[in-house]
């Protein structure tokens, strides 16, 4: 669990589900499913749910297969 002091030491952008979907090239509903399931860590306040940009970058790195199109 992240403590408040850890959060204040990190400056990061909070992304909406539409931002996450755009970055991953997936539907907004699939982005919400990843967020609700906990596969993507979220920050919740009021009625809002956001994903820290750093958490999304880590998620992408964990799921990167390393495959690249060859010439």
mmCIF file of the N, C-alpha and C atoms, coordinates in Angstrom:
data_MODEL
# 
_entry.id   MODEL 
# 
loop_
_atom_site.group_PDB 
_atom_site.id 
_atom_site.type_symbol 
_atom_site.label_atom_id 
_atom_site.label_alt_id 
_atom_site.label_comp_id 
_atom_site.label_asym_id 
_atom_site.label_entity_id 
_atom_site.label_seq_id 
_atom_site.pdbx_PDB_ins_code 
_atom_site.Cartn_x 
_atom_site.Cartn_y 
_atom_site.Cartn_z 
_atom_site.occupancy 
_atom_site.B_iso_or_equiv 
_atom_site.pdbx_formal_charge 
_atom_site.auth_seq_id 
_atom_site.auth_comp_id 
_atom_site.auth_asym_id 
_atom_site.auth_atom_id 
_atom_site.pdbx_PDB_model_num 
ATOM 1   N N  . UNK A 1 1  ? 0.825   -1.169 0.000   1.00 0.00 ? 1  UNK A N  1 
ATOM 2   C CA . UNK A 1 1  ? 0.000   0.000  0.000   1.00 0.00 ? 1  UNK A CA 1 
ATOM 3   C C  . UNK A 1 1  ? 0.881   1.247  0.000   1.00 0.00 ? 1  UNK A C  1 
ATOM 4   N N  . UNK A 1 2  ? 0.454   2.243  -0.743  1.00 0.00 ? 2  UNK A N  1 
ATOM 5   C CA . UNK A 1 2  ? 1.202   3.487  -0.850  1.00 0.00 ? 2  UNK A CA 1 
ATOM 6   C C  . UNK A 1 2  ? 0.794   4.419  0.279   1.00 0.00 ? 2  UNK A C  1 
ATOM 7   N N  . UNK A 1 3  ? 1.788   4.973  0.952   1.00 0.00 ? 3  UNK A N  1 
ATOM 8   C CA . UNK A 1 3  ? 1.507   5.921  2.024   1.00 0.00 ? 3  UNK A CA 1 
ATOM 9   C C  . UNK A 1 3  ? 1.404   7.335  1.447   1.00 0.00 ? 3  UNK A C  1 
ATOM 10  N N  . UNK A 1 4  ? 0.729   8.243  2.145   1.00 0.00 ? 4  UNK A N  1 
ATOM 11  C CA . UNK A 1 4  ? 0.621   9.622  1.650   1.00 0.00 ? 4  UNK A CA 1 
ATOM 12  C C  . UNK A 1 4  ? 1.969   10.283 1.381   1.00 0.00 ? 4  UNK A C  1 
ATOM 13  N N  . UNK A 1 5  ? 2.977   9.988  2.191   1.00 0.00 ? 5  UNK A N  1 
ATOM 14  C CA . UNK A 1 5  ? 4.289   10.597 1.967   1.00 0.00 ? 5  UNK A CA 1 
ATOM 15  C C  . UNK A 1 5  ? 4.905   10.123 0.656   1.00 0.00 ? 5  UNK A C  1 
ATOM 16  N N  . UNK A 1 6  ? 4.646   8.873  0.261   1.00 0.00 ? 6  UNK A N  1 
ATOM 17  C CA . UNK A 1 6  ? 5.153   8.368  -1.011  1.00 0.00 ? 6  UNK A CA 1 
ATOM 18  C C  . UNK A 1 6  ? 4.468   9.058  -2.175  1.00 0.00 ? 6  UNK A C  1 
ATOM 19  N N  . UNK A 1 7  ? 3.205   9.351  -2.031  1.00 0.00 ? 7  UNK A N  1 
ATOM 20  C CA . UNK A 1 7  ? 2.460   10.003 -3.098  1.00 0.00 ? 7  UNK A CA 1 
ATOM 21  C C  . UNK A 1 7  ? 2.956   11.424 -3.304  1.00 0.00 ? 7  UNK A C  1 
ATOM 22  N N  . UNK A 1 8  ? 3.229   12.143 -2.242  1.00 0.00 ? 8  UNK A N  1 
ATOM 23  C CA . UNK A 1 8  ? 3.675   13.524 -2.369  1.00 0.00 ? 8  UNK A CA 1 
ATOM 24  C C  . UNK A 1 8  ? 5.074   13.622 -2.960  1.00 0.00 ? 8  UNK A C  1 
ATOM 25  N N  . UNK A 1 9  ? 5.859   12.576 -2.867  1.00 0.00 ? 9  UNK A N  1 
ATOM 26  C CA . UNK A 1 9  ? 7.206   12.583 -3.428  1.00 0.00 ? 9  UNK A CA 1 
ATOM 27  C C  . UNK A 1 9  ? 7.212   12.291 -4.924  1.00 0.00 ? 9  UNK A C  1 
ATOM 28  N N  . UNK A 1 10 ? 6.088   11.900 -5.471  1.00 0.00 ? 10 UNK A N  1 
ATOM 29  C CA . UNK A 1 10 ? 6.012   11.527 -6.874  1.00 0.00 ? 10 UNK A CA 1 
ATOM 30  C C  . UNK A 1 10 ? 5.037   12.461 -7.576  1.00 0.00 ? 10 UNK A C  1 
ATOM 31  N N  . UNK A 1 11 ? 5.519   13.108 -8.627  1.00 0.00 ? 11 UNK A N  1 
ATOM 32  C CA . UNK A 1 11 ? 4.640   13.932 -9.430  1.00 0.00 ? 11 UNK A CA 1 
ATOM 33  C C  . UNK A 1 11 ? 4.247   13.108 -10.640 1.00 0.00 ? 11 UNK A C  1 
ATOM 34  N N  . UNK A 1 12 ? 2.965   12.827 -10.759 1.00 0.00 ? 12 UNK A N  1 
ATOM 35  C CA . UNK A 1 12 ? 2.503   11.993 -11.863 1.00 0.00 ? 12 UNK A CA 1 
ATOM 36  C C  . UNK A 1 12 ? 1.140   12.465 -12.317 1.00 0.00 ? 12 UNK A C  1 
ATOM 37  N N  . UNK A 1 13 ? 0.851   12.212 -13.554 1.00 0.00 ? 13 UNK A N  1 
ATOM 38  C CA . UNK A 1 13 ? -0.430  12.585 -14.123 1.00 0.00 ? 13 UNK A CA 1 
ATOM 39  C C  . UNK A 1 13 ? -1.448  11.490 -13.811 1.00 0.00 ? 13 UNK A C  1 
ATOM 40  N N  . UNK A 1 14 ? -2.677  11.888 -13.494 1.00 0.00 ? 14 UNK A N  1 
ATOM 41  C CA . UNK A 1 14 ? -3.766  10.935 -13.267 1.00 0.00 ? 14 UNK A CA 1 
ATOM 42  C C  . UNK A 1 14 ? -4.587  10.836 -14.540 1.00 0.00 ? 14 UNK A C  1 
ATOM 43  N N  . UNK A 1 15 ? -4.792  9.610  -15.012 1.00 0.00 ? 15 UNK A N  1 
ATOM 44  C CA . UNK A 1 15 ? -5.461  9.374  -16.280 1.00 0.00 ? 15 UNK A CA 1 
ATOM 45  C C  . UNK A 1 15 ? -6.875  8.856  -16.088 1.00 0.00 ? 15 UNK A C  1 
ATOM 46  N N  . UNK A 1 16 ? -7.792  9.322  -16.906 1.00 0.00 ? 16 UNK A N  1 
ATOM 47  C CA . UNK A 1 16 ? -9.158  8.813  -16.939 1.00 0.00 ? 16 UNK A CA 1 
ATOM 48  C C  . UNK A 1 16 ? -9.192  7.530  -17.759 1.00 0.00 ? 16 UNK A C  1 
ATOM 49  N N  . UNK A 1 17 ? -10.305 6.822  -17.677 1.00 0.00 ? 17 UNK A N  1 
ATOM 50  C CA . UNK A 1 17 ? -10.456 5.578  -18.434 1.00 0.00 ? 17 UNK A CA 1 
ATOM 51  C C  . UNK A 1 17 ? -10.306 5.829  -19.936 1.00 0.00 ? 17 UNK A C  1 
ATOM 52  N N  . UNK A 1 18 ? -10.797 6.956  -20.410 1.00 0.00 ? 18 UNK A N  1 
ATOM 53  C CA . UNK A 1 18 ? -10.663 7.265  -21.844 1.00 0.00 ? 18 UNK A CA 1 
ATOM 54  C C  . UNK A 1 18 ? -9.197  7.457  -22.227 1.00 0.00 ? 18 UNK A C  1 
ATOM 55  N N  . UNK A 1 19 ? -8.406  8.051  -21.326 1.00 0.00 ? 19 UNK A N  1 
ATOM 56  C CA . UNK A 1 19 ? -6.970  8.225  -21.579 1.00 0.00 ? 19 UNK A CA 1 
ATOM 57  C C  . UNK A 1 19 ? -6.263  6.871  -21.612 1.00 0.00 ? 19 UNK A C  1 
ATOM 58  N N  . UNK A 1 20 ? -6.611  6.010  -20.662 1.00 0.00 ? 20 UNK A N  1 
ATOM 59  C CA . UNK A 1 20 ? -6.037  4.661  -20.596 1.00 0.00 ? 20 UNK A CA 1 
ATOM 60  C C  . UNK A 1 20 ? -6.381  3.891  -21.868 1.00 0.00 ? 20 UNK A C  1 
ATOM 61  N N  . UNK A 1 21 ? -7.640  3.947  -22.271 1.00 0.00 ? 21 UNK A N  1 
ATOM 62  C CA . UNK A 1 21 ? -8.083  3.244  -23.475 1.00 0.00 ? 21 UNK A CA 1 
ATOM 63  C C  . UNK A 1 21 ? -7.324  3.721  -24.703 1.00 0.00 ? 21 UNK A C  1 
ATOM 64  N N  . UNK A 1 22 ? -7.127  5.013  -24.795 1.00 0.00 ? 22 UNK A N  1 
ATOM 65  C CA . UNK A 1 22 ? -6.414  5.576  -25.935 1.00 0.00 ? 22 UNK A CA 1 
ATOM 66  C C  . UNK A 1 22 ? -4.970  5.114  -25.957 1.00 0.00 ? 22 UNK A C  1 
ATOM 67  N N  . UNK A 1 23 ? -4.309  5.131  -24.795 1.00 0.00 ? 23 UNK A N  1 
ATOM 68  C CA . UNK A 1 23 ? -2.898  4.711  -24.729 1.00 0.00 ? 23 UNK A CA 1 
ATOM 69  C C  . UNK A 1 23 ? -2.722  3.238  -25.052 1.00 0.00 ? 23 UNK A C  1 
ATOM 70  N N  . UNK A 1 24 ? -3.700  2.403  -24.661 1.00 0.00 ? 24 UNK A N  1 
ATOM 71  C CA . UNK A 1 24 ? -3.595  0.966  -24.894 1.00 0.00 ? 24 UNK A CA 1 
ATOM 72  C C  . UNK A 1 24 ? -4.262  0.517  -26.195 1.00 0.00 ? 24 UNK A C  1 
ATOM 73  N N  . UNK A 1 25 ? -4.919  1.460  -26.888 1.00 0.00 ? 25 UNK A N  1 
ATOM 74  C CA . UNK A 1 25 ? -5.655  1.141  -28.122 1.00 0.00 ? 25 UNK A CA 1 
ATOM 75  C C  . UNK A 1 25 ? -6.715  0.072  -27.860 1.00 0.00 ? 25 UNK A C  1 
ATOM 76  N N  . UNK A 1 26 ? -7.479  0.284  -26.793 1.00 0.00 ? 26 UNK A N  1 
ATOM 77  C CA . UNK A 1 26 ? -8.566  -0.625 -26.431 1.00 0.00 ? 26 UNK A CA 1 
ATOM 78  C C  . UNK A 1 26 ? -9.829  0.204  -26.222 1.00 0.00 ? 26 UNK A C  1 
ATOM 79  N N  . UNK A 1 27 ? -10.942 -0.474 -26.022 1.00 0.00 ? 27 UNK A N  1 
ATOM 80  C CA . UNK A 1 27 ? -12.189 0.248  -25.772 1.00 0.00 ? 27 UNK A CA 1 
ATOM 81  C C  . UNK A 1 27 ? -12.193 0.831  -24.358 1.00 0.00 ? 27 UNK A C  1 
ATOM 82  N N  . UNK A 1 28 ? -13.017 1.839  -24.163 1.00 0.00 ? 28 UNK A N  1 
ATOM 83  C CA . UNK A 1 28 ? -13.140 2.447  -22.845 1.00 0.00 ? 28 UNK A CA 1 
ATOM 84  C C  . UNK A 1 28 ? -13.703 1.441  -21.848 1.00 0.00 ? 28 UNK A C  1 
ATOM 85  N N  . UNK A 1 29 ? -14.634 0.600  -22.293 1.00 0.00 ? 29 UNK A N  1 
ATOM 86  C CA . UNK A 1 29 ? -15.216 -0.388 -21.377 1.00 0.00 ? 29 UNK A CA 1 
ATOM 87  C C  . UNK A 1 29 ? -14.171 -1.407 -20.931 1.00 0.00 ? 29 UNK A C  1 
ATOM 88  N N  . UNK A 1 30 ? -13.257 -1.793 -21.808 1.00 0.00 ? 30 UNK A N  1 
ATOM 89  C CA . UNK A 1 30 ? -12.193 -2.713 -21.402 1.00 0.00 ? 30 UNK A CA 1 
ATOM 90  C C  . UNK A 1 30 ? -11.234 -2.029 -20.430 1.00 0.00 ? 30 UNK A C  1 
ATOM 91  N N  . UNK A 1 31 ? -10.977 -0.750 -20.645 1.00 0.00 ? 31 UNK A N  1 
ATOM 92  C CA . UNK A 1 31 ? -10.136 -0.004 -19.712 1.00 0.00 ? 31 UNK A CA 1 
ATOM 93  C C  . UNK A 1 31 ? -10.782 0.010  -18.324 1.00 0.00 ? 31 UNK A C  1 
ATOM 94  N N  . UNK A 1 32 ? -12.099 0.255  -18.277 1.00 0.00 ? 32 UNK A N  1 
ATOM 95  C CA . UNK A 1 32 ? -12.814 0.222  -16.992 1.00 0.00 ? 32 UNK A CA 1 
ATOM 96  C C  . UNK A 1 32 ? -12.710 -1.159 -16.348 1.00 0.00 ? 32 UNK A C  1 
ATOM 97  N N  . UNK A 1 33 ? -12.833 -2.220 -17.141 1.00 0.00 ? 33 UNK A N  1 
ATOM 98  C CA . UNK A 1 33 ? -12.732 -3.580 -16.591 1.00 0.00 ? 33 UNK A CA 1 
ATOM 99  C C  . UNK A 1 33 ? -11.363 -3.812 -15.962 1.00 0.00 ? 33 UNK A C  1 
ATOM 100 N N  . UNK A 1 34 ? -10.300 -3.351 -16.618 1.00 0.00 ? 34 UNK A N  1 
ATOM 101 C CA . UNK A 1 34 ? -8.955  -3.504 -16.068 1.00 0.00 ? 34 UNK A CA 1 
ATOM 102 C C  . UNK A 1 34 ? -8.812  -2.727 -14.767 1.00 0.00 ? 34 UNK A C  1 
ATOM 103 N N  . UNK A 1 35 ? -9.446  -1.569 -14.711 1.00 0.00 ? 35 UNK A N  1 
ATOM 104 C CA . UNK A 1 35 ? -9.372  -0.733 -13.520 1.00 0.00 ? 35 UNK A CA 1 
ATOM 105 C C  . UNK A 1 35 ? -10.193 -1.328 -12.378 1.00 0.00 ? 35 UNK A C  1 
ATOM 106 N N  . UNK A 1 36 ? -11.398 -1.774 -12.672 1.00 0.00 ? 36 UNK A N  1 
ATOM 107 C CA . UNK A 1 36 ? -12.284 -2.319 -11.639 1.00 0.00 ? 36 UNK A CA 1 
ATOM 108 C C  . UNK A 1 36 ? -11.754 -3.641 -11.090 1.00 0.00 ? 36 UNK A C  1 
ATOM 109 N N  . UNK A 1 37 ? -11.155 -4.460 -11.969 1.00 0.00 ? 37 UNK A N  1 
ATOM 110 C CA . UNK A 1 37 ? -10.640 -5.761 -11.537 1.00 0.00 ? 37 UNK A CA 1 
ATOM 111 C C  . UNK A 1 37 ? -9.392  -5.639 -10.671 1.00 0.00 ? 37 UNK A C  1 
ATOM 112 N N  . UNK A 1 38 ? -8.748  -4.469 -10.716 1.00 0.00 ? 38 UNK A N  1 
ATOM 113 C CA . UNK A 1 38 ? -7.524  -4.278 -9.951  1.00 0.00 ? 38 UNK A CA 1 
ATOM 114 C C  . UNK A 1 38 ? -6.275  -4.611 -10.744 1.00 0.00 ? 38 UNK A C  1 
ATOM 115 N N  . UNK A 1 39 ? -6.456  -5.050 -11.988 1.00 0.00 ? 39 UNK A N  1 
ATOM 116 C CA . UNK A 1 39 ? -5.294  -5.352 -12.819 1.00 0.00 ? 39 UNK A CA 1 
ATOM 117 C C  . UNK A 1 39 ? -4.472  -4.082 -13.056 1.00 0.00 ? 39 UNK A C  1 
ATOM 118 N N  . UNK A 1 40 ? -5.159  -2.968 -13.163 1.00 0.00 ? 40 UNK A N  1 
ATOM 119 C CA . UNK A 1 40 ? -4.525  -1.653 -13.215 1.00 0.00 ? 40 UNK A CA 1 
ATOM 120 C C  . UNK A 1 40 ? -4.815  -0.958 -11.886 1.00 0.00 ? 40 UNK A C  1 
ATOM 121 N N  . UNK A 1 41 ? -3.798  -0.603 -11.122 1.00 0.00 ? 41 UNK A N  1 
ATOM 122 C CA . UNK A 1 41 ? -4.038  0.085  -9.848  1.00 0.00 ? 41 UNK A CA 1 
ATOM 123 C C  . UNK A 1 41 ? -4.731  1.427  -10.087 1.00 0.00 ? 41 UNK A C  1 
ATOM 124 N N  . UNK A 1 42 ? -5.625  1.777  -9.192  1.00 0.00 ? 42 UNK A N  1 
ATOM 125 C CA . UNK A 1 42 ? -6.385  3.012  -9.355  1.00 0.00 ? 42 UNK A CA 1 
ATOM 126 C C  . UNK A 1 42 ? -6.272  3.909  -8.132  1.00 0.00 ? 42 UNK A C  1 
ATOM 127 N N  . UNK A 1 43 ? -6.572  5.168  -8.364  1.00 0.00 ? 43 UNK A N  1 
ATOM 128 C CA . UNK A 1 43 ? -6.700  6.170  -7.308  1.00 0.00 ? 43 UNK A CA 1 
ATOM 129 C C  . UNK A 1 43 ? -8.158  6.576  -7.320  1.00 0.00 ? 43 UNK A C  1 
ATOM 130 N N  . UNK A 1 44 ? -8.817  6.491  -6.174  1.00 0.00 ? 44 UNK A N  1 
ATOM 131 C CA . UNK A 1 44 ? -10.244 6.825  -6.090  1.00 0.00 ? 44 UNK A CA 1 
ATOM 132 C C  . UNK A 1 44 ? -10.447 8.010  -5.165  1.00 0.00 ? 44 UNK A C  1 
ATOM 133 N N  . UNK A 1 45 ? -11.247 8.945  -5.619  1.00 0.00 ? 45 UNK A N  1 
ATOM 134 C CA . UNK A 1 45 ? -11.644 10.070 -4.783  1.00 0.00 ? 45 UNK A CA 1 
ATOM 135 C C  . UNK A 1 45 ? -12.989 10.552 -5.277  1.00 0.00 ? 45 UNK A C  1 
ATOM 136 N N  . UNK A 1 46 ? -13.907 10.716 -4.329  1.00 0.00 ? 46 UNK A N  1 
ATOM 137 C CA . UNK A 1 46 ? -15.276 11.053 -4.713  1.00 0.00 ? 46 UNK A CA 1 
ATOM 138 C C  . UNK A 1 46 ? -15.826 9.974  -5.639  1.00 0.00 ? 46 UNK A C  1 
ATOM 139 N N  . UNK A 1 47 ? -16.427 10.388 -6.709  1.00 0.00 ? 47 UNK A N  1 
ATOM 140 C CA . UNK A 1 47 ? -16.938 9.443  -7.698  1.00 0.00 ? 47 UNK A CA 1 
ATOM 141 C C  . UNK A 1 47 ? -15.969 9.174  -8.827  1.00 0.00 ? 47 UNK A C  1 
ATOM 142 N N  . UNK A 1 48 ? -14.748 9.663  -8.703  1.00 0.00 ? 48 UNK A N  1 
ATOM 143 C CA . UNK A 1 48 ? -13.758 9.545  -9.774  1.00 0.00 ? 48 UNK A CA 1 
ATOM 144 C C  . UNK A 1 48 ? -12.809 8.383  -9.535  1.00 0.00 ? 48 UNK A C  1 
ATOM 145 N N  . UNK A 1 49 ? -12.431 7.744  -10.627 1.00 0.00 ? 49 UNK A N  1 
ATOM 146 C CA . UNK A 1 49 ? -11.431 6.677  -10.596 1.00 0.00 ? 49 UNK A CA 1 
ATOM 147 C C  . UNK A 1 49 ? -10.382 7.039  -11.635 1.00 0.00 ? 49 UNK A C  1 
ATOM 148 N N  . UNK A 1 50 ? -9.136  7.064  -11.216 1.00 0.00 ? 50 UNK A N  1 
ATOM 149 C CA . UNK A 1 50 ? -8.037  7.437  -12.110 1.00 0.00 ? 50 UNK A CA 1 
ATOM 150 C C  . UNK A 1 50 ? -6.904  6.436  -11.994 1.00 0.00 ? 50 UNK A C  1 
ATOM 151 N N  . UNK A 1 51 ? -6.062  6.413  -13.011 1.00 0.00 ? 51 UNK A N  1 
ATOM 152 C CA . UNK A 1 51 ? -4.868  5.571  -13.036 1.00 0.00 ? 51 UNK A CA 1 
ATOM 153 C C  . UNK A 1 51 ? -3.663  6.499  -13.112 1.00 0.00 ? 51 UNK A C  1 
ATOM 154 N N  . UNK A 1 52 ? -2.698  6.280  -12.233 1.00 0.00 ? 52 UNK A N  1 
ATOM 155 C CA . UNK A 1 52 ? -1.471  7.076  -12.310 1.00 0.00 ? 52 UNK A CA 1 
ATOM 156 C C  . UNK A 1 52 ? -0.725  6.699  -13.587 1.00 0.00 ? 52 UNK A C  1 
ATOM 157 N N  . UNK A 1 53 ? -0.196  7.681  -14.264 1.00 0.00 ? 53 UNK A N  1 
ATOM 158 C CA . UNK A 1 53 ? 0.530   7.441  -15.512 1.00 0.00 ? 53 UNK A CA 1 
ATOM 159 C C  . UNK A 1 53 ? 1.682   6.462  -15.305 1.00 0.00 ? 53 UNK A C  1 
ATOM 160 N N  . UNK A 1 54 ? 2.354   6.564  -14.168 1.00 0.00 ? 54 UNK A N  1 
ATOM 161 C CA . UNK A 1 54 ? 3.461   5.651  -13.877 1.00 0.00 ? 54 UNK A CA 1 
ATOM 162 C C  . UNK A 1 54 ? 2.968   4.210  -13.729 1.00 0.00 ? 54 UNK A C  1 
ATOM 163 N N  . UNK A 1 55 ? 1.778   4.015  -13.144 1.00 0.00 ? 55 UNK A N  1 
ATOM 164 C CA . UNK A 1 55 ? 1.224   2.667  -13.021 1.00 0.00 ? 55 UNK A CA 1 
ATOM 165 C C  . UNK A 1 55 ? 0.861   2.094  -14.394 1.00 0.00 ? 55 UNK A C  1 
ATOM 166 N N  . UNK A 1 56 ? 0.352   2.939  -15.283 1.00 0.00 ? 56 UNK A N  1 
ATOM 167 C CA . UNK A 1 56 ? 0.035   2.475  -16.636 1.00 0.00 ? 56 UNK A CA 1 
ATOM 168 C C  . UNK A 1 56 ? 1.317   2.099  -17.375 1.00 0.00 ? 56 UNK A C  1 
ATOM 169 N N  . UNK A 1 57 ? 2.361   2.898  -17.218 1.00 0.00 ? 57 UNK A N  1 
ATOM 170 C CA . UNK A 1 57 ? 3.652   2.581  -17.850 1.00 0.00 ? 57 UNK A CA 1 
ATOM 171 C C  . UNK A 1 57 ? 4.190   1.244  -17.340 1.00 0.00 ? 57 UNK A C  1 
ATOM 172 N N  . UNK A 1 58 ? 4.065   0.997  -16.043 1.00 0.00 ? 58 UNK A N  1 
ATOM 173 C CA . UNK A 1 58 ? 4.513   -0.279 -15.469 1.00 0.00 ? 58 UNK A CA 1 
ATOM 174 C C  . UNK A 1 58 ? 3.672   -1.441 -15.995 1.00 0.00 ? 58 UNK A C  1 
ATOM 175 N N  . UNK A 1 59 ? 2.368   -1.230 -16.116 1.00 0.00 ? 59 UNK A N  1 
ATOM 176 C CA . UNK A 1 59 ? 1.472   -2.253 -16.657 1.00 0.00 ? 59 UNK A CA 1 
ATOM 177 C C  . UNK A 1 59 ? 1.891   -2.617 -18.080 1.00 0.00 ? 59 UNK A C  1 
ATOM 178 N N  . UNK A 1 60 ? 2.174   -1.612 -18.887 1.00 0.00 ? 60 UNK A N  1 
ATOM 179 C CA . UNK A 1 60 ? 2.607   -1.855 -20.271 1.00 0.00 ? 60 UNK A CA 1 
ATOM 180 C C  . UNK A 1 60 ? 3.923   -2.621 -20.285 1.00 0.00 ? 60 UNK A C  1 
ATOM 181 N N  . UNK A 1 61 ? 4.867   -2.228 -19.446 1.00 0.00 ? 61 UNK A N  1 
ATOM 182 C CA . UNK A 1 61 ? 6.166   -2.908 -19.385 1.00 0.00 ? 61 UNK A CA 1 
ATOM 183 C C  . UNK A 1 61 ? 6.013   -4.372 -18.972 1.00 0.00 ? 61 UNK A C  1 
ATOM 184 N N  . UNK A 1 62 ? 5.122   -4.646 -18.005 1.00 0.00 ? 62 UNK A N  1 
ATOM 185 C CA . UNK A 1 62 ? 4.900   -6.035 -17.557 1.00 0.00 ? 62 UNK A CA 1 
ATOM 186 C C  . UNK A 1 62 ? 4.309   -6.906 -18.655 1.00 0.00 ? 62 UNK A C  1 
ATOM 187 N N  . UNK A 1 63 ? 3.500   -6.305 -19.526 1.00 0.00 ? 63 UNK A N  1 
ATOM 188 C CA . UNK A 1 63 ? 2.809   -7.076 -20.549 1.00 0.00 ? 63 UNK A CA 1 
ATOM 189 C C  . UNK A 1 63 ? 3.478   -7.010 -21.914 1.00 0.00 ? 63 UNK A C  1 
ATOM 190 N N  . UNK A 1 64 ? 4.593   -6.328 -21.992 1.00 0.00 ? 64 UNK A N  1 
ATOM 191 C CA . UNK A 1 64 ? 5.308   -6.206 -23.254 1.00 0.00 ? 64 UNK A CA 1 
ATOM 192 C C  . UNK A 1 64 ? 5.931   -7.543 -23.615 1.00 0.00 ? 64 UNK A C  1 
ATOM 193 N N  . UNK A 1 65 ? 5.649   -8.015 -24.815 1.00 0.00 ? 65 UNK A N  1 
ATOM 194 C CA . UNK A 1 65 ? 6.169   -9.315 -25.236 1.00 0.00 ? 65 UNK A CA 1 
ATOM 195 C C  . UNK A 1 65 ? 7.541   -9.193 -25.873 1.00 0.00 ? 65 UNK A C  1 
ATOM 196 N N  . UNK A 1 66 ? 7.927   -7.969 -26.231 1.00 0.00 ? 66 UNK A N  1 
ATOM 197 C CA . UNK A 1 66 ? 9.223   -7.775 -26.858 1.00 0.00 ? 66 UNK A CA 1 
ATOM 198 C C  . UNK A 1 66 ? 9.195   -7.989 -28.348 1.00 0.00 ? 66 UNK A C  1 
ATOM 199 N N  . UNK A 1 67 ? 8.009   -8.302 -28.876 1.00 0.00 ? 67 UNK A N  1 
ATOM 200 C CA . UNK A 1 67 ? 7.878   -8.549 -30.300 1.00 0.00 ? 67 UNK A CA 1 
ATOM 201 C C  . UNK A 1 67 ? 7.932   -7.240 -31.063 1.00 0.00 ? 67 UNK A C  1 
ATOM 202 N N  . UNK A 1 68 ? 8.761   -7.207 -32.076 1.00 0.00 ? 68 UNK A N  1 
ATOM 203 C CA . UNK A 1 68 ? 8.822   -6.042 -32.940 1.00 0.00 ? 68 UNK A CA 1 
ATOM 204 C C  . UNK A 1 68 ? 8.770   -6.506 -34.377 1.00 0.00 ? 68 UNK A C  1 
ATOM 205 N N  . UNK A 1 69 ? 8.128   -5.730 -35.200 1.00 0.00 ? 69 UNK A N  1 
ATOM 206 C CA . UNK A 1 69 ? 8.030   -6.058 -36.621 1.00 0.00 ? 69 UNK A CA 1 
ATOM 207 C C  . UNK A 1 69 ? 9.398   -5.907 -37.257 1.00 0.00 ? 69 UNK A C  1 
ATOM 208 N N  . UNK A 1 70 ? 9.834   -6.925 -37.972 1.00 0.00 ? 70 UNK A N  1 
ATOM 209 C CA . UNK A 1 70 ? 11.124  -6.852 -38.644 1.00 0.00 ? 70 UNK A CA 1 
ATOM 210 C C  . UNK A 1 70 ? 10.941  -6.320 -40.054 1.00 0.00 ? 70 UNK A C  1 
ATOM 211 N N  . UNK A 1 71 ? 12.007  -5.740 -40.582 1.00 0.00 ? 71 UNK A N  1 
ATOM 212 C CA . UNK A 1 71 ? 11.941  -5.149 -41.933 1.00 0.00 ? 71 UNK A CA 1 
ATOM 213 C C  . UNK A 1 71 ? 12.009  -6.194 -42.976 1.00 0.00 ? 71 UNK A C  1 
# 
